[in-house]
Amino acid sequence: MALIVQKYGGTSVGSVERIQAVAQRVYKTVKAGNSIVVVVSAMGKTTDGLVKLATEISPNPNRREMDMLLSTGEQVTIALLSMALQELGQPAISMTGAQVGIVTEAEYSRARILHIETTRLTRHINAGKVVVVAGFQGTSSAGEMEITTLGRGGSDTSAVAIAAALRADFCEIYTDVPGILTTDPRLVAEAQLMDAITCDEMLELASLGAKVLHPRAVEIARNYGVPLVVRSSWTDQPGTWVTSAKPQGRSLINLEIARPVDHVEFDTDQAKVALLRVPDKPGVAARLFGEISRQKVDVDLIIQSVHEGNSNDIAFTVTTPILKRAEAVATAIAPALRSQSNPKFDEAEVMVEHNIAKVSIAGAGMIGRPGVAAKMFATLAKAGVNIQMISTSEVKVSCVVDAAECDRAVLALRTAFEIEAGEQGAGSRREFLTPNSSLLTPHSPPPVRGVALDLNQARLAIRQLPDRPGMAAKLFGLLAQHNISVDMIIQSQRCRVIDGVPRRDIAFTVSRIDGESAKKMLTQVAAELGWGEVVLDSAIAKVSIVGAGMVGQPGIAAKMFEALAQQQINIQMIATSEIKISCVVAQEQGVKALQAIHAAFELAGSEKFVVPA
């Protein structure tokens, strides 16, 4: 007999008929000999309706009262589903977040789960009842029993947290698609269903806008080794398993606010090649990395900074043994990238830097926590370590520094994030859990698992930032203080000396709703801190490929860039991690970019998926 947590979203319980269908599915699972906890969302568009009512009363509703209001939506669903189960002869009981013992931070509208008191929950399960839990909500731990909500995707988060607290055999997420697809079926009808995907890959896809699972839910699954499966509410298809590395015995206290960083990594076998002043037009990156791929040069980090005039810079890192080959390729292709309109002044220049190192912090707890990257930058600044390149992903922040400063950087980061030397975090082993907790044999996954599009970002660029330790720490520390999360971070390779001070541009993306406030805040402090102009562009899209199998395959980036070049789509920025490549393009070209990349990697299946209304 298995203990299973099932979660049903708003569309799955959007009507009496659908609630009855869910009850039948739950009843069938119980009759197969399983114990079940069901977590549900509010019916259909109930939450949207409640928000509309609130805004008709007040243009800026009080956040406490909003939580009180929004938590009622799930209470309707739990009562109706419990009644439906009882009508089938199945003992069931409905429980709110407070009754089930979900204790959260005292943060309205975006609370994180601290712990779950499972005594009452376990008692009902042992009595043979199906426990139907209101997702998305909990109560504060301050003693006042304040109702809190978990924010967007809160029911996913509730379900996986309960599964972790109960040490359930697995957690099933039922939704309106048959599992996790290679891209959004609303944009590509032939998107292909995946049998399985790793938590790290899913974290990237979820954070890039894939709406099937919320990143916080995946983070909990990764940290506690909860096997997840995403299935359709309308069919009996097997769905997609989200596989976790073997858990490391993490405490269930402070469940969502435990330390965000699991381990510190470093690599001193690195060198950097930068091409400065390459033309800002479609096809340049495709041409460069196409030749790099043909020469079998394996690239680690790739960054393309925000353009300056009609040109920009592209930099990449390689391992030291292949540096000469990488430099030869870049030097050979540089003349061909020269601007035809003004070759004398716009000639691409190759800059090679030996003796560099990459230091990284890694951990699934970094999601949505703007202070983590800022703390890394501040720690390096305090240690007197200057940052030459930055690369970010949902589970890792990497900085390129001078090799002579690597040991000092690693020691400072381990101290700051309380990481013991040699300590390994989750995800350090490629062993995956199946539903019955046996281990699968490691295998080579396909290089690209999915393509994602994010149309909800804006880009900020700060011109002429002084190039010295502490600047990134000040910048991202300010953003963290204002609770603004940053996604891509790109530091330009081109350095200008102005009034005796070396300066570089730095660009980063934030949620579009934070764009104007971030620009206003940074503009107010720019003169005081010696920064140049702050520029905001909200008309951007970020398209990304994700796949654990792209490591060690030099042609992946080239294929992505070539797909965009063939559609005459100009790449405005590039950032990479080990399992993700992201490009910023013009907003109006975002959908076309996603479709072109999905086709280039032949990710389409034979079946067309239609998402129910």
Buried (B, 14 or more C-beta within 10 A) or exposed (E): EBBBBBBBBBBBBBEEEBBBBBBEBBBEBBEEEBBBBBBBBBBBBBBEEBBEEBEEEEEEBEBEEBBBBBBBBBBBBBEBBBBBBBEBEBEBBBBBBBBBBBBBBBBBBBBBBBBBEBEBBBEBBEEEBBBBBBBBBBBBBEEEEBBBBBBBBBBBBBBBBBBBBBEBBBBBBBBBBBBBBBBBBEBBEBBBBBEBBBBBBBBBBBBBBBBBBBBBBBBBBBBBBBBBBBBBBBEEEEBBBBBBBBBBEBEBEBBBBBBBBBBBBBBBEBBBBBBBBBBBBBBBBBBBBBBBBEBEBBBBBBBBBBBBEEBBBBBBBBBBEBBEBBBEBBBEBBEEBBBEEEEEEBBBBBBBBEEBBBBBBBBBBBBBBBBBBBBBBBBBBEBEBBBBBBBBBBBBBBBBBBBEBBEBBBEBBBEBBEBEEEEEBBBBEBEBBEEEEEEEEEEEBBBBBBBBBBBEBBBBBBBBBBBEBBBBBBBBBBBBEEEBBBBBBBBBBBEBEEEEEEBBBBBBBBBBEBBEEBBEBBBEEBEEBBBBEBBBBBEBBBBBBBBBBBEEBBBBBBBBBBBBBEBEBBBBBBBBBBBBBBBBBBBEBBBBBBBBBBBBBEBBBEEEBEEEE
